[in-house]
Amino acid sequence: MKSNMLRVGSGSQDPVIVRASPAMRDLCAYAARVAAGDAKVFLTGESGVGKDLIARYIHARSPRAARPFVAVNCAAFTETLLETELFGHTRGSFTGAYRDRPGLLQLAHRGTIFLDEVGEMSLRMQSHLLRFLESGEIQTVGGAGSSQVDVRVITATNRNLAERVATGQFREDLLYRIKVIHLHIPPLRERREDIRALVERAIARSGRPIRLTQEALKALERYRWPGNVRELQNVVERLVWMSATDEVALQVLPEQVRVSSAAGLQPKRERRRQLADDLYHALVGSHYCFWDHIHPLFLRRDMTRHDLRQLVHRGLATTRGNYRALLKLFGMPESEYKRFMNFLAAHECVVDFHPFRVETEPVRASASAGETASPRRGGPLAPREVA
């Protein structure tokens, strides 16, 4: 679905996107409206959902469609190499630089650049990208001057950048710059109506006219597809070339698909853990905020104390035990710190933060007995202090 490093194309190449599900129809309709402008677009979604297809879909419907589309996988380059690829270099700027070379931003002039896996950029590269987004100017590696380029920027990540901002791994000001229009591509398990259409398309592209039985198709629809569309395409390709007959029965499917289909509902313990995971991702993805969504669920007893503890546990693992950083992660202002801690204490859901700080500074003993001091500013109140 995407190259390992980069791809440069010219002209409008309209990608075919399967949209049998309402979610994908709505997404494509919104993407088509977004394409008319020049605003920066931020694509999120799990690995394999087709973020690069949506990026090319936007470019193909934009006024820049006849100009270059440049796709870069930021995770495939080292920091130094990514800098030279994006901004170019001059002759003699480093060993092996035998000639001037324009950067990909220059090649994308008046077109679109797609920065995939932008969350993998180093902090230094993030500062370079931020400077470009603010001024539109690029300075080649080893060059003395700067030049102006006109490029529409589309970024994508399968990481949760709110988490990385909370842990200091991603610049918050850069996130604000790239997240002008946010499009989230749902995972395949949330748009199962697309599965049969994707299977038909994958079979048609193979050139071999095989047919899946209804039992096999239903098994594919029940499977969770952790690898999303990419995994489904790989499974269908394997079936196309490994099946001995033109009809593919349930028994021919890969073992993990058959086992998942036969297993039915998940065990209770797994369902509880999945609930906490789903709520956590909704919070840090800025779809939910704690007081508007989690608090009512808890009061209605749609989630248990165990679920709430698991949610806090997940958050503390991200913030390395910093409860104040948890506020931002869960969509709460700093002023809600005491209210949040009192709420957790009242329902016996305060999670010990010490295990999450084993790799940071040691906890310092305070002067007063029984008081816990935080090794970083804004550590959580001790249980006796929050009441």
VORO-572850 format. One record per residue (C-alpha): x negated, y negated, z negated. Coordinates in steps of 0.2 Angstrom, whole numbers, plus 5000, padded with zeros to 4 digits. Layout:
N
<<X; Y; Z>>
...
END
This chain:
387
<<5000; 5000; 5000>>
<<4985; 4989; 4998>>
<<4967; 4989; 5002>>
<<4954; 4991; 4989>>
<<4946; 4974; 4992>>
<<4953; 4961; 5004>>
<<4963; 4959; 5020>>
<<4964; 4945; 5032>>
<<4978; 4944; 5045>>
<<4984; 4931; 5056>>
<<5002; 4928; 5063>>
<<5018; 4933; 5055>>
<<5019; 4952; 5051>>
<<5036; 4955; 5043>>
<<5035; 4970; 5031>>
<<5049; 4982; 5030>>
<<5056; 4982; 5012>>
<<5068; 4995; 5007>>
<<5083; 4986; 4998>>
<<5096; 4999; 4995>>
<<5098; 4994; 4977>>
<<5106; 4977; 4971>>
<<5090; 4973; 4962>>
<<5079; 4973; 4978>>
<<5093; 4964; 4988>>
<<5093; 4950; 4975>>
<<5074; 4950; 4974>>
<<5072; 4948; 4993>>
<<5086; 4935; 4995>>
<<5077; 4925; 4981>>
<<5060; 4927; 4989>>
<<5067; 4921; 5006>>
<<5073; 4905; 4998>>
<<5056; 4903; 4989>>
<<5047; 4905; 5006>>
<<5054; 4889; 5013>>
<<5043; 4879; 5001>>
<<5025; 4878; 4996>>
<<5027; 4881; 4977>>
<<5015; 4894; 4969>>
<<5022; 4911; 4967>>
<<5018; 4923; 4952>>
<<5023; 4941; 4955>>
<<5023; 4953; 4941>>
<<5027; 4972; 4940>>
<<5020; 4988; 4937>>
<<5006; 4996; 4948>>
<<5013; 5003; 4964>>
<<5030; 4993; 4965>>
<<5025; 4984; 4980>>
<<5019; 4966; 4975>>
<<5009; 4964; 4990>>
<<5024; 4968; 5001>>
<<5034; 4954; 4993>>
<<5019; 4942; 4995>>
<<5018; 4946; 5014>>
<<5037; 4945; 5015>>
<<5036; 4927; 5008>>
<<5022; 4922; 5020>>
<<5031; 4929; 5035>>
<<5047; 4919; 5031>>
<<5037; 4903; 5027>>
<<5032; 4888; 5038>>
<<5015; 4895; 5037>>
<<5019; 4912; 5045>>
<<5009; 4909; 5061>>
<<4993; 4905; 5050>>
<<4982; 4917; 5041>>
<<4987; 4928; 5027>>
<<4972; 4933; 5016>>
<<4974; 4946; 5002>>
<<4961; 4948; 4989>>
<<4961; 4962; 4976>>
<<4952; 4952; 4962>>
<<4949; 4968; 4952>>
<<4938; 4975; 4966>>
<<4924; 4962; 4964>>
<<4911; 4958; 4951>>
<<4912; 4940; 4945>>
<<4898; 4933; 4955>>
<<4904; 4942; 4971>>
<<4922; 4936; 4969>>
<<4915; 4918; 4967>>
<<4906; 4919; 4984>>
<<4920; 4928; 4992>>
<<4933; 4915; 4987>>
<<4922; 4899; 4989>>
<<4909; 4904; 5001>>
<<4890; 4901; 5000>>
<<4876; 4892; 5009>>
<<4861; 4899; 5016>>
<<4847; 4903; 5003>>
<<4859; 4901; 4988>>
<<4854; 4918; 4982>>
<<4844; 4933; 4988>>
<<4852; 4940; 5004>>
<<4861; 4924; 5008>>
<<4853; 4923; 5026>>
<<4867; 4911; 5033>>
<<4881; 4900; 5028>>
<<4897; 4909; 5025>>
<<4914; 4901; 5023>>
<<4925; 4908; 5009>>
<<4942; 4916; 5010>>
<<4950; 4900; 5004>>
<<4943; 4891; 5019>>
<<4949; 4906; 5030>>
<<4966; 4904; 5023>>
<<4967; 4885; 5027>>
<<4985; 4881; 5031>>
<<4990; 4899; 5027>>
<<4993; 4909; 5012>>
<<4981; 4917; 5000>>
<<4987; 4932; 4989>>
<<4976; 4935; 4973>>
<<4981; 4952; 4967>>
<<4976; 4958; 4950>>
<<4973; 4940; 4945>>
<<4973; 4945; 4927>>
<<4956; 4954; 4929>>
<<4947; 4938; 4933>>
<<4933; 4933; 4920>>
<<4936; 4917; 4910>>
<<4923; 4908; 4921>>
<<4931; 4913; 4937>>
<<4948; 4907; 4930>>
<<4940; 4890; 4927>>
<<4935; 4889; 4945>>
<<4952; 4894; 4951>>
<<4960; 4881; 4939>>
<<4949; 4867; 4946>>
<<4954; 4872; 4964>>
<<4972; 4873; 4960>>
<<4972; 4855; 4952>>
<<4962; 4847; 4966>>
<<4963; 4858; 4982>>
<<4944; 4856; 4983>>
<<4932; 4870; 4985>>
<<4913; 4869; 4982>>
<<4903; 4883; 4990>>
<<4890; 4892; 4980>>
<<4874; 4883; 4982>>
<<4882; 4868; 4991>>
<<4881; 4850; 4986>>
<<4897; 4844; 4993>>
<<4915; 4849; 4992>>
<<4929; 4851; 5005>>
<<4948; 4851; 5005>>
<<4959; 4865; 5010>>
<<4978; 4867; 5011>>
<<4982; 4884; 5005>>
<<4998; 4892; 4997>>
<<4993; 4903; 4982>>
<<5003; 4918; 4978>>
<<4996; 4928; 4963>>
<<5001; 4945; 4956>>
<<4997; 4956; 4941>>
<<5002; 4972; 4932>>
<<4995; 4965; 4916>>
<<5005; 4955; 4903>>
<<4996; 4939; 4904>>
<<5006; 4932; 4889>>
<<4996; 4946; 4879>>
<<4980; 4941; 4887>>
<<4983; 4923; 4883>>
<<4986; 4927; 4865>>
<<4970; 4937; 4863>>
<<4960; 4924; 4872>>
<<4957; 4934; 4888>>
<<4967; 4922; 4900>>
<<4968; 4904; 4900>>
<<4985; 4897; 4896>>
<<4983; 4881; 4907>>
<<4979; 4893; 4922>>
<<4995; 4903; 4918>>
<<5005; 4887; 4919>>
<<4997; 4883; 4935>>
<<5001; 4899; 4944>>
<<5018; 4903; 4936>>
<<5028; 4890; 4945>>
<<5040; 4902; 4953>>
<<5040; 4919; 4944>>
<<5047; 4935; 4953>>
<<5047; 4951; 4944>>
<<5048; 4967; 4954>>
<<5057; 4980; 4944>>
<<5050; 4998; 4943>>
<<5057; 5012; 4953>>
<<5065; 5020; 4938>>
<<5076; 5004; 4937>>
<<5082; 5005; 4955>>
<<5085; 5023; 4958>>
<<5097; 5018; 4973>>
<<5081; 5015; 4983>>
<<5074; 5032; 4981>>
<<5083; 5041; 4995>>
<<5080; 5027; 5007>>
<<5061; 5027; 5003>>
<<5060; 5046; 5005>>
<<5069; 5044; 5022>>
<<5057; 5031; 5027>>
<<5041; 5040; 5022>>
<<5047; 5056; 5031>>
<<5051; 5045; 5047>>
<<5033; 5038; 5046>>
<<5025; 5055; 5045>>
<<5033; 5061; 5061>>
<<5038; 5078; 5055>>
<<5057; 5081; 5053>>
<<5058; 5089; 5036>>
<<5074; 5088; 5026>>
<<5076; 5089; 5007>>
<<5090; 5098; 4999>>
<<5102; 5089; 4988>>
<<5095; 5097; 4972>>
<<5078; 5091; 4977>>
<<5084; 5074; 4980>>
<<5093; 5073; 4963>>
<<5077; 5079; 4955>>
<<5067; 5065; 4963>>
<<5081; 5052; 4957>>
<<5079; 5059; 4939>>
<<5060; 5058; 4938>>
<<5053; 5042; 4930>>
<<5040; 5038; 4943>>
<<5026; 5031; 4932>>
<<5017; 5027; 4948>>
<<5032; 5019; 4956>>
<<5034; 5018; 4975>>
<<5016; 5023; 4978>>
<<5018; 5039; 4969>>
<<5034; 5043; 4978>>
<<5025; 5040; 4995>>
<<5011; 5052; 4990>>
<<5023; 5065; 4984>>
<<5033; 5065; 5000>>
<<5017; 5065; 5011>>
<<5012; 5080; 5001>>
<<5029; 5089; 5004>>
<<5028; 5084; 5023>>
<<5012; 5093; 5026>>
<<5012; 5107; 5013>>
<<5030; 5113; 5015>>
<<5031; 5130; 5025>>
<<5048; 5126; 5032>>
<<5058; 5111; 5038>>
<<5069; 5112; 5022>>
<<5061; 5107; 5006>>
<<5070; 5115; 4991>>
<<5069; 5110; 4972>>
<<5056; 5124; 4969>>
<<5044; 5116; 4981>>
<<5043; 5099; 4972>>
<<5028; 5095; 4961>>
<<5028; 5103; 4944>>
<<5029; 5086; 4934>>
<<5045; 5082; 4945>>
<<5053; 5098; 4942>>
<<5049; 5099; 4923>>
<<5055; 5081; 4921>>
<<5071; 5085; 4930>>
<<5075; 5100; 4919>>
<<5070; 5092; 4903>>
<<5085; 5080; 4904>>
<<5086; 5067; 4890>>
<<5071; 5063; 4880>>
<<5069; 5069; 4862>>
<<5075; 5057; 4849>>
<<5058; 5053; 4843>>
<<5053; 5048; 4861>>
<<5068; 5038; 4863>>
<<5065; 5028; 4848>>
<<5047; 5024; 4854>>
<<5053; 5020; 4871>>
<<5066; 5007; 4863>>
<<5052; 4998; 4854>>
<<5041; 4998; 4870>>
<<5055; 4991; 4880>>
<<5059; 4978; 4868>>
<<5041; 4973; 4866>>
<<5038; 4971; 4885>>
<<5054; 4961; 4886>>
<<5048; 4949; 4873>>
<<5030; 4947; 4879>>
<<5037; 4946; 4897>>
<<5046; 4930; 4892>>
<<5063; 4938; 4896>>
<<5068; 4939; 4877>>
<<5064; 4929; 4862>>
<<5064; 4936; 4844>>
<<5078; 4926; 4836>>
<<5090; 4926; 4851>>
<<5088; 4945; 4856>>
<<5079; 4956; 4843>>
<<5087; 4948; 4828>>
<<5105; 4951; 4834>>
<<5101; 4969; 4839>>
<<5094; 4972; 4821>>
<<5109; 4964; 4813>>
<<5121; 4975; 4823>>
<<5111; 4990; 4819>>
<<5107; 4994; 4837>>
<<5089; 4995; 4831>>
<<5082; 5002; 4815>>
<<5069; 4996; 4803>>
<<5058; 5009; 4810>>
<<5060; 5001; 4828>>
<<5057; 4984; 4821>>
<<5041; 4990; 4812>>
<<5035; 4998; 4828>>
<<5038; 4982; 4837>>
<<5028; 4972; 4825>>
<<5015; 4986; 4826>>
<<5013; 4984; 4844>>
<<5012; 4965; 4843>>
<<4998; 4966; 4829>>
<<4988; 4978; 4840>>
<<4988; 4964; 4853>>
<<4984; 4950; 4842>>
<<4972; 4959; 4832>>
<<4982; 4957; 4816>>
<<4986; 4939; 4818>>
<<5004; 4936; 4813>>
<<5003; 4918; 4819>>
<<4998; 4923; 4836>>
<<5013; 4935; 4835>>
<<5025; 4920; 4835>>
<<5019; 4914; 4852>>
<<5020; 4932; 4859>>
<<5038; 4934; 4853>>
<<5044; 4918; 4859>>
<<5045; 4908; 4842>>
<<5038; 4891; 4838>>
<<5025; 4889; 4825>>
<<5037; 4881; 4813>>
<<5046; 4898; 4812>>
<<5031; 4907; 4804>>
<<5038; 4907; 4786>>
<<5056; 4912; 4792>>
<<5049; 4926; 4802>>
<<5038; 4933; 4787>>
<<5053; 4931; 4775>>
<<5064; 4941; 4787>>
<<5051; 4955; 4788>>
<<5049; 4955; 4770>>
<<5067; 4955; 4766>>
<<5070; 4971; 4777>>
<<5053; 4979; 4771>>
<<5046; 4978; 4789>>
<<5030; 4969; 4785>>
<<5016; 4979; 4793>>
<<4998; 4979; 4786>>
<<4987; 4969; 4797>>
<<4970; 4975; 4790>>
<<4969; 4991; 4802>>
<<4970; 4979; 4817>>
<<4955; 4969; 4811>>
<<4942; 4982; 4810>>
<<4932; 4976; 4824>>
<<4933; 4957; 4819>>
<<4927; 4948; 4804>>
<<4928; 4957; 4787>>
<<4942; 4951; 4776>>
<<4936; 4939; 4762>>
<<4942; 4941; 4745>>
<<4951; 4926; 4738>>
<<4948; 4917; 4722>>
<<4965; 4922; 4714>>
<<4968; 4940; 4710>>
<<4981; 4949; 4721>>
<<4980; 4936; 4735>>
<<4975; 4942; 4753>>
<<4965; 4929; 4763>>
<<4965; 4930; 4782>>
<<4948; 4931; 4791>>
<<4955; 4920; 4804>>
<<4966; 4904; 4803>>
<<4984; 4907; 4802>>
<<4983; 4925; 4795>>
<<5000; 4932; 4788>>
<<5006; 4929; 4771>>
<<5003; 4943; 4759>>
<<5019; 4952; 4754>>
<<5021; 4944; 4737>>
<<5019; 4927; 4745>>
<<5033; 4928; 4758>>
<<5048; 4930; 4746>>
END
